[in-house]
């Protein structure tokens, strides 16, 4: 596997960068465009392994898709919830959003399909979604392990059957299960009443889903643990601009904190619908100066990169727990990141990965079942394992800006969401 050795910077960084479109917004927009009643133009689209798998899946199902990667544009013709091909096979690769969203769409359709995936995705649990779709009338056959991909599915409307209207679902492991049902619901004849059975009933990614559904002309009625969506509709076609990925921006803001430098990420603003914007506010609590300008948010780190740790619940924006862990490793006081047990079930066991790789670099880390404590300690170089997890590669690269000899193993796994990350990294910090 290819390795990337990070070169320490001699002083504070000072960078202006652009990051790709949001993966979360891109994949939601692709699904809603497919379920719309006509031609949708999506601008600012993220092109990465995940989004390309989503696009290929849609093409495999017979959708007309015009792709222009140079202009970051996709033109997709929706068919009002009627999937063009009634039989077929799709491969979602390692794309968790594609896996959940398309499983819901196919599970509530009138067709018969096979859903395949990468070996990595086969390990990620999807049982709550399978159970919910089964309760609504879908029929699944597990082709390897029960509760996991790959599967064959007969949609709930197969053979002229009628989908159920009421369904229960547990979203403690992933809010994508709820988002998947919400987005498919408007094209069903009777819509859906979705009852949340877990203690967790809402979250930032669910808010993104609801807001985007409104943007595409369909409403969500949310009352506590109930999400009610009227049916017999399709999404409204038109033009839609996708926000830059705040998750991607956070790596560069983290670099500003670690080095006491400055980072501007273009077109990222506090009015973003993405929950990861909260990470930037955490940097402010740690002592960084944060300013939202016309060009984008600027983060200025503390003088000489000296700042305190923090205690924080990152359940709702856990994708940034790895970035925060690396930032915390250079703080003057301990950091405690809690309520993130669900990240053990993502692309890798991320909680264990954070602990193992910080320890590999000399960090003092206490790993708990759903939390991690990072106690400041001198770091040294080492080869960081990435576990085929893009966020491990991108976040741990930040450590090498302060510590000589940090090498990122299999660094190209970042292609999942930010395929030219290390090129942008080079231009930002070494040009």
FITORKE-334489 format. One line per field, with one value per residue: residue number from 1; z, y, x of N, C-alpha, C in turn. Coordinates in steps of 0.001 Angstrom, whole numbers, plus 500000, padded with zeros to 6 digits. Layout:
pos = (NUM/...)
n.z = (Z/...)
n.y = (Y/...)
n.x = (X/...)
ca.z = (Z/...)
ca.y = (Y/...)
ca.x = (X/...)
c.z = (Z/...)
c.y = (Y/...)
c.x = (X/...)
***
This chain:
pos = (1/2/3/4/5/6/7/8/9/10/11/12/13/14/15/16/17/18/19/20/21/22/23/24/25/26/27/28/29/30/31/32/33/34/35/36/37/38/39/40/41/42/43/44/45/46/47/48/49/50/51/52/53/54/55/56/57/58/59/60/61/62/63/64/65/66/67/68/69/70/71/72/73/74/75/76/77/78/79/80/81/82/83/84/85/86/87/88/89/90/91/92/93/94/95/96/97/98/99/100/101/102/103/104/105/106/107/108/109/110/111/112/113/114/115/116/117/118/119/120/121/122/123/124/125/126/127/128/129/130/131/132/133/134/135/136/137/138/139/140/141/142/143/144/145/146/147/148/149/150/151/152/153/154/155/156/157/158/159/160/161/162/163/164/165/166/167/168/169/170/171/172/173/174/175/176/177/178/179/180/181/182/183/184/185/186/187/188/189/190/191/192/193/194/195/196/197/198/199/200/201/202/203/204/205/206/207/208/209/210/211/212/213/214/215/216/217/218/219/220/221/222/223/224/225/226/227/228/229/230/231/232/233/234/235/236/237/238/239/240/241/242/243/244/245/246/247/248/249/250/251/252/253/254/255/256/257/258/259/260/261/262/263/264/265/266/267/268/269/270/271/272/273/274/275/276/277/278/279/280/281/282/283/284/285/286/287/288/289/290/291/292/293/294/295/296/297/298/299/300/301/302/303/304/305/306/307/308/309/310/311/312/313/314/315/316/317/318/319/320/321/322/323/324/325/326/327/328/329/330/331/332/333/334/335/336/337/338/339/340/341/342/343/344/345/346/347/348/349/350/351/352/353/354/355/356/357/358/359/360/361/362/363/364/365/366/367/368/369/370/371/372/373/374/375/376/377/378/379/380/381/382/383/384/385/386/387/388/389/390/391/392/393/394/395/396/397/398/399/400/401/402/403/404/405/406/407/408/409/410/411/412/413/414/415/416/417/418/419/420/421/422/423/424/425/426/427/428/429/430/431)
n.z = (500000/499264/500747/502582/503610/505985/506057/508544/509322/509492/510945/511828/509872/506897/505010/502138/501006/498825/499127/498283/497276/499650/500815/502119/501362/498569/498006/499048/497409/494918/495243/495686/493295/491521/492308/491554/489406/486893/485043/486811/487720/489273/490949/492045/492821/494656/493524/494055/495323/496709/495749/493027/492966/493762/491592/489521/490351/490030/487266/486564/487257/485299/485095/483489/483250/483149/483289/484297/485268/485301/485529/487874/487909/487663/485660/486033/485234/486717/487589/488914/491086/489956/489267/486491/485479/486305/487288/488342/489207/491628/492790/495646/496555/499008/500039/502492/502687/500125/500255/502347/501502/498873/499337/500774/498802/496816/498345/498798/496373/493220/492126/491601/492940/493225/495700/496027/497505/498715/500516/502891/503342/503713/506331/507831/509926/509079/509943/511409/509364/507393/508868/509262/506614/505888/507583/506281/504028/502246/500875/501827/500943/502399/501172/502113/505051/507639/508079/506903/503952/501060/499493/498116/496982/497011/496256/498380/496980/495003/492422/492462/495096/498151/499928/503440/505925/508493/510544/512671/513914/514999/515616/516858/516126/513571/511938/509308/508586/509199/507590/505058/504864/505173/502858/500762/501255/500232/497581/497845/497799/500077/501750/504767/508247/510560/513353/515956/517905/519514/522104/521093/518926/517035/515007/513504/510867/510163/510187/507960/505957/506189/505638/503012/501709/501907/500285/497841/497508/499158/502253/505773/508686/511937/515143/518116/518637/516261/512766/510153/506840/504033/501261/497720/496095/494174/494007/493279/490184/489079/489608/491753/494232/495720/498918/499985/501525/504870/506638/505276/505287/507954/508509/507654/509209/511650/511315/511456/514154/515444/514667/515372/513375/510406/508622/505815/504466/501494/500901/502984/505573/508616/508399/507267/506588/507566/510226/511110/511302/513901/514915/514297/516009/518392/518247/518658/521343/522436/522234/519766/517251/515503/512515/510438/507210/504126/502144/503349/506305/508598/510523/513145/514837/518282/519726/519012/518912/521341/523447/525321/526310/525987/527152/525563/523995/521170/519694/517709/515620/514889/512925/513046/515282/515114/513991/516039/518066/517227/517216/519964/521008/521019/522836/525967/528193/529322/527059/526652/524838/524316/524137/521637/520824/518643/516462/516299/514522/511957/508903/509881/513123/514562/517020/518438/516599/516734/519342/519175/517154/518031/520325/519070/518130/520431/522137/525054/525931/526898/526261/526182/526246/524829/524591/524686/526203/526064/527000/527329/525928/524928/521449/518895/515771/513426/511717/510628/510796/508669/508276/505987/505981/505210/506806/508933/507629/506689/508981/510742/509311/510026/512400/511597/510812/512993/514126/513387/511034/510759/509099/506747/506192/503353/502180/500086/500511/501082/498847/498953/499833/499364/497018/496077/498369/499536/497629/497781/500432/500233/498606/500261/502583/501953/499771)
n.y = (498798/502265/504930/508035/510489/512897/516216/518237/521599/524731/526816/528744/527789/529252/529498/529338/527619/525518/523204/520006/519357/518600/515275/514158/515877/515745/512996/512807/514673/513420/511169/512397/513799/511645/510687/512687/514620/515145/516827/517456/519688/519458/521236/521765/519216/516485/514506/511433/508231/507257/508832/508315/505582/505734/507143/505303/503201/504341/504654/501955/501207/502277/505033/508226/509854/512569/513432/515772/516083/518002/520421/519938/518956/517398/516218/514927/512890/512570/510127/510235/508475/505995/503395/502979/500417/497267/495046/494095/494575/496203/497785/499049/499604/500845/502730/503999/505734/505481/502754/502618/504520/503693/501067/501486/502805/500794/498756/499639/499636/498511/496477/493912/493185/492912/493770/494579/494882/496310/494460/495779/497242/495134/494461/496337/497091/496753/495943/497229/498800/496878/495413/497334/497865/495339/495113/496886/495530/494627/492030/490293/488476/487201/487042/486321/486951/487206/490183/491821/493289/491310/491439/490088/491598/491888/494437/496287/496977/495117/493180/494498/494893/496684/499100/499216/501701/502575/502491/501275/502263/501969/504298/504505/503512/504481/507393/507427/505404/506368/508713/507525/506257/508497/510049/508463/508234/510282/509512/507246/505843/506283/507619/507819/507078/507384/505923/506517/504391/504431/506034/508251/510595/512549/514567/516154/515276/514267/516618/517855/516187/516683/519446/519522/518004/519762/521796/520508/520365/518759/518046/517505/516365/516700/515481/515066/511771/511018/510991/512209/511817/512914/511158/510232/512077/513679/514687/518095/519061/520849/523323/522825/523788/522446/522482/523262/520729/520604/518856/518196/520692/520996/519709/521477/523681/522514/522239/524912/525415/523610/524523/527162/528866/530167/529681/529815/528636/528527/529671/528323/528672/529855/529510/527084/523976/521712/519573/519368/521871/522601/521758/523747/525736/524552/524804/527512/527634/526473/528411/529471/532027/532773/533685/534606/535426/537234/535678/533216/531100/532015/530645/531373/530216/529816/531723/530388/527888/527106/525875/524939/521747/520099/519157/517286/516380/514596/513263/513995/514986/513191/512429/514153/513461/512180/514140/516058/514564/514417/517143/517553/516107/517827/519736/521636/520676/517886/516229/515177/513180/512308/509977/508642/506036/504757/505108/502984/501262/502115/502935/501816/500481/503163/504443/502764/502864/505565/505587/503570/504516/507062/506258/504854/506931/507888/508999/509602/507859/507028/504597/504194/502498/504059/506470/508657/509562/511959/512631/515101/514509/514105/513684/511418/510327/507887/505086/505427/503478/503141/501673/501332/503571/506622/508951/508500/508626/511298/512914/512153/512950/515566/515539/515215/517729/518958/517070/515345/512676/511341/509031/508232/505398/503662/505955/506708/505903/508010/508710/507986/510094/512506/512896/514183/515012/514990/516346/518916/519385/519501/521809/523695/523808/523688/525186)
n.x = (500835/500410/502282/502298/504445/504274/505390/506781/505714/507396/506459/503523/500692/499276/496687/494535/491841/489868/487242/485750/482259/479639/479398/477180/475089/475260/474608/472015/470750/471024/469346/466820/466550/466341/463873/462227/459986/461009/463630/466576/469113/472138/474543/477951/478580/479917/482522/483625/484753/482473/480256/480398/479824/477143/476037/476557/474948/472387/472370/472491/469959/468457/468069/468338/471286/473405/476692/479108/482133/484165/482829/481592/478974/475776/473177/470084/467390/464380/461842/459441/459280/458941/460876/462955/463941/462714/463925/467213/470720/472668/475701/476913/479421/481632/480000/478186/475930/474762/474149/472199/470221/469490/468702/466343/464784/464601/463513/460945/459786/458289/459702/462260/465364/469003/471296/474544/477878/481023/483583/484099/481720/479979/480316/479060/476398/472929/470519/468305/467133/466501/464607/462596/461781/460893/458693/457056/456430/458379/460468/463246/466161/468911/472109/474571/475344/472938/471140/472945/474468/475414/472102/469048/466053/462550/460428/458167/455882/455736/454311/451874/451161/450353/452142/452897/451911/452598/455498/458100/461326/464710/467157/469572/472045/472470/471446/470931/469195/466645/466618/466699/464171/462504/463080/462179/459500/457579/456884/455406/452130/450520/452231/454275/454184/456547/457829/459975/461883/464087/466087/467389/466068/466339/468593/471504/471957/469482/468072/469250/468224/465411/465322/466311/464382/462232/463303/463153/460449/458785/457224/457919/456459/457234/457038/458182/458879/457787/457751/456049/455104/453476/452023/451864/453152/455762/459186/460099/461380/464361/466961/469774/472041/474895/476295/479714/481781/481676/482883/485247/486433/487095/489522/491491/490953/491542/494304/495097/494588/496362/498893/498895/498171/496529/493536/491472/488568/486975/483681/482451/480210/478609/475881/475494/473824/474961/475864/478500/479543/479571/481977/483810/483002/483728/486508/486682/485878/488118/489952/490674/490409/487556/486006/483358/483448/482786/483966/484263/484539/487066/489623/491746/494464/495556/498271/501429/500341/499197/496824/493878/492450/489211/485937/483497/480433/480118/478252/476424/477896/479885/481691/483757/485185/487639/489306/489154/490345/493017/493687/493348/495458/497593/496983/497109/495853/493782/491460/488117/486122/482882/480067/480181/480040/478858/480536/482186/481093/481349/483117/485427/486373/486252/486628/488362/490432/491301/492378/494384/496117/496935/498298/500329/501828/502857/501001/498949/496304/493017/490795/487364/484130/482274/483507/486412/489457/491939/495110/497502/500714/504143/504555/505733/507231/505842/504311/501130/498311/495474/493163/491620/490034/488870/488672/490387/492866/492923/492598/494714/496917/497268/498716/501332/502126/503190/504865/507806/508322/505858/503961/501514/499788/498497/497309/495723/493135/491542/490152/487540/485873/487234/489095/491429/492712/495347/496801/495634/496321/499141/499422/498273/499883/502601/503286)
ca.z = (500000/499148/501975/502455/504767/506223/506417/509507/508902/510360/511732/511636/508496/506423/503774/501582/500272/498431/499369/497432/497768/500750/500479/502644/500553/497219/497887/499244/496210/493855/495453/495468/491869/490893/492678/491117/488240/485679/484971/487881/487552/490548/490830/493223/493175/495046/492766/494864/495211/497194/494868/491744/493139/493775/490217/488734/490765/489379/485840/486471/487423/484102/485114/482543/484048/482383/484279/483875/486451/485251/486015/489119/487595/487244/485233/486266/484932/487636/487020/489860/491972/489184/488852/485085/485309/487400/487793/488114/490296/491869/493717/496346/497011/500446/500300/503460/502348/498971/500709/503104/500728/497747/499882/501067/497549/496168/499243/498741/494954/492655/491374/492251/492727/494053/496187/496413/498103/499028/501726/504021/503571/504178/507777/508498/510224/508475/510363/511683/508114/506808/509659/508982/505253/505925/508209/505298/502952/501432/501135/501662/501062/502709/500321/502887/506487/507954/508579/506212/502517/499961/499606/497044/497566/496312/496852/499079/496003/493955/492055/492736/496514/498726/501040/504726/506177/509795/510743/513793/513619/515986/514918/517769/515437/512391/511541/507883/508425/509178/506394/503898/504835/504967/501487/499846/501653/499457/496331/498165/497663/501354/502590/505908/509620/511062/514806/516439/519133/520299/522908/520148/517997/516042/514838/512463/509532/509922/509851/506564/505134/506209/504962/501580/501214/501725/499105/496662/497400/499984/503646/506845/509947/513012/516482/519051/518044/515053/511520/509260/505499/503139/500043/496449/495540/493708/494243/492218/489453/488989/489855/493174/494507/496859/499773/500237/502605/506101/507173/504615/505734/509339/508585/507472/510421/512669/511089/511988/515610/515858/514391/515701/512094/509877/507499/505223/503514/500705/500789/504180/506438/509780/508068/506649/507169/508016/511657/511408/511558/515346/515194/514227/517239/519437/518162/519310/522785/522822/522203/518418/516790/514384/511892/509207/506282/502851/501390/504075/507699/508881/511857/513540/516025/519394/519527/519203/518981/522751/523744/526295/525882/526133/527315/524574/523452/519721/519105/516551/514544/515268/511876/513412/516523/514819/513855/517373/518836/516834/517766/521413/521356/521148/523823/527237/529206/528727/526299/526815/523778/524800/523415/520247/520688/517336/515424/516193/513503/510687/507963/510757/514526/514624/518378/518717/515701/517317/520490/518762/516351/518882/521146/518194/518011/521763/522870/526283/525569/527598/525418/526849/525319/523956/524803/524671/526937/525519/527980/526608/526066/523750/520356/518012/514466/513312/510577/511070/510072/508337/508335/504804/506455/504697/507840/509676/506843/506578/510287/511329/508582/510735/513429/510970/510659/514185/514581/512281/510867/510694/507785/506610/505390/502484/502226/498983/500905/501168/497628/499264/499921/499041/496321/495930/499662/499793/496717/498409/501631/499793/498127/501375/503661/501525/498586)
ca.y = (500000/503504/505701/509460/511035/514297/517054/519278/522989/525436/527829/528712/527699/530369/528894/529554/526394/525126/521784/519484/519399/517708/513927/513966/516630/515182/511738/513092/515350/512423/510361/513204/514067/510426/510537/513876/514441/515669/517051/518210/520024/519551/521865/521598/517794/515785/513328/510595/506829/507076/509423/507607/504350/506116/507459/504071/502467/504955/504293/500527/501089/502811/506480/509006/510664/513275/513773/516630/516212/519247/521497/519453/519046/516215/516433/513642/512940/511775/509399/510321/507316/504751/503008/502561/498973/496569/494045/494488/494446/497371/497598/500323/499740/501092/503945/503743/506479/504817/501475/502826/505247/502894/499915/501941/503054/499515/497977/500143/499719/497403/495656/492856/493614/492441/494864/494075/495917/495945/493663/496690/497549/493917/494360/497417/496599/497417/495205/498051/499210/495686/495080/498332/497654/494083/495425/497620/494621/494166/490675/490216/487232/487522/486195/485855/486982/487838/491544/492525/493104/491542/490923/490272/492209/492179/495640/496167/497143/494113/492440/495277/494987/498019/499283/499642/503128/502818/501681/501603/502082/502366/505048/504722/503185/505319/508175/507210/504541/507254/509551/506707/506105/509815/510533/507640/508263/511076/508884/506161/506272/506746/508194/507017/507551/506696/506038/506244/503603/504640/507256/509304/510780/513565/514797/517129/514705/514207/517995/518058/515488/517399/520734/519292/517587/521009/522461/519775/520456/517807/518462/516524/516781/516064/515721/514145/510537/510722/511697/511920/512336/512643/510458/510601/513229/513491/515874/519097/519202/522197/523469/522759/523989/521658/523175/522630/519753/521152/517828/518371/521972/520909/519315/522661/524471/521828/522580/526257/525299/522872/525278/528574/529560/530761/528941/530250/527688/529326/529374/527659/529704/529340/529161/525757/523013/520556/519550/519462/523264/522704/521540/525037/526432/523962/525433/528819/527390/526099/529603/529975/533131/532291/534793/534293/536535/537078/534609/531965/531156/532039/530223/531735/529472/530521/531989/529249/526643/526768/525932/523960/520704/520364/518017/517540/515325/514733/512268/514498/515306/512266/512317/515011/513030/511873/515412/516632/513777/514835/518486/517404/515544/518925/520692/521686/519976/516733/516321/514028/513132/511294/509610/508354/504593/504286/505172/501663/500492/502828/502338/501006/500773/504436/504781/502018/503360/506795/505239/502786/505275/508074/505553/504522/508146/508294/509643/509022/507761/506057/504221/503658/501871/505056/507746/508583/510627/512206/513368/515599/513804/514355/512743/511124/509799/506504/504768/505422/502595/503875/500747/501611/504559/507918/509978/508221/509131/512754/513563/511903/513713/516829/515362/515356/519134/519328/515982/514721/511228/510761/508443/507753/504181/503559/507295/506890/505564/509247/508863/507724/511347/513695/512122/514913/515631/515212/517401/520165/519454/519974/523182/524570/523906/523662/526030)
ca.x = (500000/501168/502420/502552/505141/503936/506537/506408/505847/508337/505763/502070/500201/498468/496208/493203/491568/488518/487007/484670/480893/479299/478950/475834/474134/475308/473877/470588/470267/470916/468144/465618/466455/465845/462470/461514/459114/461616/465078/467211/470522/472825/475851/478790/478522/481134/482905/484505/484354/481103/479247/480441/479053/475733/475675/476546/473755/471229/472417/472162/468509/467823/467904/469139/472198/474432/477715/480215/482975/484932/481971/480990/477556/475028/471798/469436/465962/463586/460713/458317/459246/458858/462223/462827/464107/462041/464857/468594/471689/473497/476818/477084/480799/481735/479226/477125/474723/474148/473605/470961/469212/468997/467977/464982/464081/464300/462667/459575/459453/457519/460638/463033/466745/470110/472143/475860/478723/482403/483753/483993/480312/479316/480494/478344/475052/471781/469329/467121/466499/465887/463420/461563/461278/460136/457408/456261/456046/459494/460950/464693/466902/470302/472927/475731/475065/471662/471224/474024/474596/474475/470744/468081/464868/461303/459895/456879/454804/455919/453107/450676/450866/450328/453071/452373/452031/453206/456691/458976/462744/465712/468204/470693/473293/472639/470279/470695/468022/465480/466698/466366/462717/461910/463223/461399/458094/456618/456447/454490/450734/449977/453271/454714/454315/457731/457893/461326/461825/465302/466138/467731/464960/466654/470021/471830/471792/468039/467699/469648/467247/464135/465483/466447/463067/461482/463867/462681/458999/458049/457317/458020/455861/457994/456516/458831/459389/457022/457996/454931/455322/452358/452401/451254/453841/457135/459996/460020/462646/464909/468392/470113/473465/475359/477265/481012/481770/482238/483790/486540/486998/487553/490927/492317/490762/492326/495712/495295/494640/497552/500120/498748/498134/495309/492953/490207/487986/486048/482251/481930/479641/477903/474500/475481/472907/475731/476131/479924/479887/479765/483397/484490/482653/484566/487824/486532/485894/489476/490776/490898/489570/486752/485296/482643/483602/482087/484622/484172/484984/488502/490031/493105/494836/496189/499687/502335/499578/498976/495391/493415/491535/487785/485037/482466/479591/480185/477359/475695/478834/480953/482707/484886/485829/489034/490003/489250/491312/494368/493863/493451/496764/498550/496477/497836/495076/493090/490214/487235/485118/481954/478840/480530/480185/478381/481566/482825/480384/481422/484068/486273/486103/486957/487015/489589/491467/491834/493208/495549/497077/497553/499285/501457/502629/503307/499931/498400/494893/492176/489658/486187/483205/481650/484185/487866/490127/493265/495905/498679/501989/504982/504358/506865/506842/505411/503457/499735/497397/494255/492032/490800/489070/489299/488792/491610/493995/492935/492763/496026/497932/497488/499741/502634/502488/503949/505741/508540/508308/504517/503713/500136/499722/497321/496718/494782/491771/490775/489363/486133/485128/488035/490112/492686/492999/496760/497232/495206/497154/500464/499325/497906/500869/504004/503498)
c.z = (500000/500472/501654/503732/504870/506645/507415/508892/509931/511270/511513/510158/508172/505058/503426/500702/499845/498635/498504/498063/498850/500244/500901/501771/499130/497102/498159/497997/495044/494007/495175/494002/491125/491152/492266/489865/486952/485821/486108/487523/488940/490310/492144/493699/493597/494116/493545/494675/495589/496206/493498/491833/493117/492343/489350/489091/490061/487890/485632/486600/486284/484080/484080/483343/483140/483382/483642/485098/486469/485809/487328/489024/487207/486832/485233/486023/485851/486971/488026/490738/491270/488667/487431/484857/486531/487946/487547/489341/490402/492835/494346/496803/498515/500885/501222/503133/501154/499394/501406/502241/499608/498206/500206/499784/496869/497020/499218/497305/494534/491823/492231/491916/493620/494416/496700/496936/498220/500276/502965/504358/504078/505697/508533/508693/509574/508920/510683/510417/507430/507546/509360/507602/505158/506523/507246/504081/502062/501828/500811/501752/501258/502007/501006/504367/506764/508576/507893/504695/502241/500213/498242/497698/496563/497011/497441/498136/494869/493694/492378/494189/496990/499919/502320/504918/507483/509998/511947/513373/514746/515247/515793/517095/514216/512093/510055/507633/508322/507920/505147/503756/504548/503498/500485/500065/500731/498202/496579/498150/498941/502243/503715/507204/510258/512554/515276/517786/520016/521112/522040/519107/516921/515959/513638/511060/509170/509533/508404/505635/505035/505442/503452/500970/500977/500473/497814/496626/498191/501460/504587/508089/511076/514360/517417/518343/516765/513900/510528/507912/504622/501840/498805/495782/494873/493969/493020/491499/489416/489227/491353/493336/495795/497626/499762/501480/503845/506757/506581/505064/507103/509465/508502/508651/511589/512554/511621/513507/516073/515714/514846/514465/511711/508688/507106/504258/502797/500742/501903/505160/507577/509501/507329/507355/507769/509495/512023/511616/513057/515736/515230/515487/518440/519433/518809/520827/523290/522726/520839/518126/515515/513841/510602/508308/505001/502048/502046/505499/507762/510319/512066/514854/517092/519126/519912/519314/520399/523073/524715/525648/526256/526470/526431/524180/521931/519007/517779/515405/514733/514188/512208/514703/516297/514679/515215/518217/518510/517342/519276/521847/521550/522152/525104/528327/528533/527972/526493/525764/524105/523866/521942/520018/519317/516255/515349/515032/512145/509782/508663/512176/514832/516025/518761/517844/516218/518425/520058/518048/517117/519796/520327/518030/519367/522616/524101/526149/526428/526745/526282/525806/524341/524109/524741/525403/526410/526477/527300/526946/524815/522688/519581/516701/514529/512081/511074/510188/509843/508257/507139/505124/506109/505789/508744/508946/506894/507919/510840/510560/509296/511777/512860/510703/511838/514554/513387/512235/510877/509260/507765/505666/504586/502440/501135/499320/501046/499917/497858/499280/499447/498308/496120/497230/499834/498803/497301/499665/501293/499413/499271/502310/503214/500324/498964)
c.y = (501249/504270/507167/509932/512517/515054/518118/520669/523712/526457/527718/528566/528943/529952/529346/528352/526331/523628/521314/519674/518359/516349/513725/514649/516082/513945/511902/513743/514370/511590/511171/513559/512854/510224/511741/513585/515000/515910/517944/518461/520248/520115/521748/520162/517285/514593/512590/509156/506641/507602/508746/506274/504654/506382/506203/503217/503018/504621/502826/500284/501733/504304/507138/510008/511251/513853/514642/516895/517511/520411/521135/519461/517676/516669/515061/513792/512002/511159/509255/509082/505985/504390/502445/501057/498260/495402/494556/494249/495727/496997/498953/500548/499855/502293/503651/504462/505842/503515/501669/503455/504385/501627/500298/502155/501751/498668/498406/500257/498567/496481/494620/493065/492858/493649/494265/495221/495426/495077/494538/496961/496331/493762/495390/497028/497427/496802/496095/498493/498031/495334/496045/498113/496358/494310/496160/496768/494128/492746/490613/488782/487598/486525/485709/485801/487756/489217/492400/492360/491971/490913/490914/490770/492255/493371/495429/496311/496119/493359/493155/495364/496436/498082/499625/501134/503426/501915/502197/501425/502646/503067/505293/504444/504055/506067/508021/506298/505380/508116/508786/506549/507432/510224/509741/507808/509070/510384/507667/506685/506895/507428/507256/507791/506733/506975/505635/505548/503793/505922/508458/509413/511826/513763/515694/516567/514524/515600/518324/517425/516261/518719/520549/518805/518806/521743/521823/519643/519472/518119/517261/517109/515993/516472/514679/512945/510149/511617/511269/512604/511937/512013/510991/511799/512788/514787/516791/519208/520646/522177/523472/522872/523268/522420/522482/521744/520329/520148/517980/519652/521862/520488/520541/523625/523848/522135/523968/526221/524697/523704/526728/529439/530035/529931/529564/529157/528408/528750/528481/528734/529067/529013/527824/524853/521812/520651/519716/520899/523483/522504/522869/525846/525857/524575/526811/528666/527049/527272/530171/531155/532688/533443/534317/535524/536260/535908/533240/532134/531118/531586/530624/531012/530340/530684/530773/527913/526171/526945/524812/522908/521047/519067/518254/516263/515529/513731/512727/514934/514484/512067/513140/514591/512687/513144/516064/515890/514186/516241/518409/516900/516622/519982/520633/520875/518849/517102/515032/514116/511990/511078/509355/506850/504071/504342/503891/500854/501180/502173/501454/501191/502047/504789/504052/502525/504634/506457/504553/503643/506442/507439/505211/505723/508677/508930/508864/509035/506703/505811/503626/503092/502876/506435/507540/509798/510744/513128/513824/514830/514094/513270/512551/510551/508348/506331/504580/504476/503322/502986/500895/502611/505953/508959/509727/508800/510649/513428/513365/512568/515025/516714/515593/516785/519627/518315/515368/513211/510573/510317/507886/506557/504144/504897/507514/506474/506815/509489/508637/509010/512585/513186/512857/515603/515938/516196/518772/520432/520031/521449/524151/524839/523985/524556/527382)
c.x = (500868/501162/502703/503228/504857/505186/506086/506555/506712/507676/504266/501704/499387/497941/494800/492908/490105/488387/485845/483296/480661/478827/477505/474790/474095/474433/472383/470008/470104/469647/466883/465442/465894/464352/461626/460697/459703/463104/465561/468674/471133/474219/476611/478873/479899/481344/483993/484061/482885/480064/479244/479699/477553/475249/475595/475329/472514/471199/472052/470659/467735/467602/468823/469968/473269/475437/478791/481083/483757/484133/481281/479465/476996/473628/471123/467939/465197/462374/459568/458163/459113/460252/462149/462936/463541/462851/466271/469448/472485/474611/477125/478518/480868/480910/478044/475832/474012/473487/472262/469874/468622/468287/466541/464190/463672/463362/461212/459060/458544/458405/461340/464512/467723/470965/473443/476715/480158/482439/483610/482531/479541/479394/479671/476878/473955/470458/468123/466388/465827/464590/462272/460947/460469/458751/456477/455894/457163/459890/462440/465186/468363/471214/474193/475367/473782/471883/472268/473881/475576/473118/470076/466799/463731/460675/458513/455693/454882/454612/451816/450286/450905/451287/452316/452573/452757/454412/457469/460429/463600/466849/469426/472027/473541/471348/469984/469498/466754/465483/466281/464854/462030/461939/462395/459898/457177/456091/455555/453059/450195/451007/453667/454545/455426/457852/459293/461247/463045/465204/466482/466630/465239/468161/470266/471634/470322/467529/468069/468612/465940/464220/465566/465133/462179/461965/463357/461155/458181/458271/457371/457369/456528/457424/457108/459422/458659/457456/456910/455159/454137/452852/451706/451889/455140/457885/459965/461366/463099/466407/468660/471627/473855/476443/478632/480934/482455/483190/485184/487221/487647/489016/491841/492157/491518/493810/496031/495417/495961/498825/500057/498669/496746/494826/491622/489764/486851/484629/481704/481478/478852/476440/474406/474473/473639/476101/477591/480386/480136/481231/484147/484211/483420/485956/487798/486567/487285/490441/491072/489972/488864/485917/484642/482695/482816/482654/484473/484667/486507/488713/491483/493418/495464/497683/500518/501596/499332/497486/495045/492527/490103/487070/483826/481731/479534/479285/476776/476597/480114/482002/483941/485582/487299/489864/490195/490276/492741/494659/494103/494818/497824/498098/497312/497142/494278/491813/489424/486139/484163/480766/479101/480706/479790/479450/482381/482257/480411/482471/485105/485760/486883/487411/488304/490737/492117/492824/494499/496581/497683/498596/500524/502402/503088/502244/499495/496882/494209/490931/488552/485227/482605/482283/485694/488430/491554/494011/497192/499945/502813/504762/505654/506337/506414/504537/502025/498920/496074/493017/491081/489701/489585/489516/490002/492821/494070/493186/494172/497158/498246/498596/501137/503057/503319/505025/506476/508301/506941/504251/502293/500137/498425/496572/495676/493359/490905/489927/487873/485310/485896/489272/491430/493101/494476/497378/496872/496041/498532/500415/499046/499071/502323/504299/504109)
***
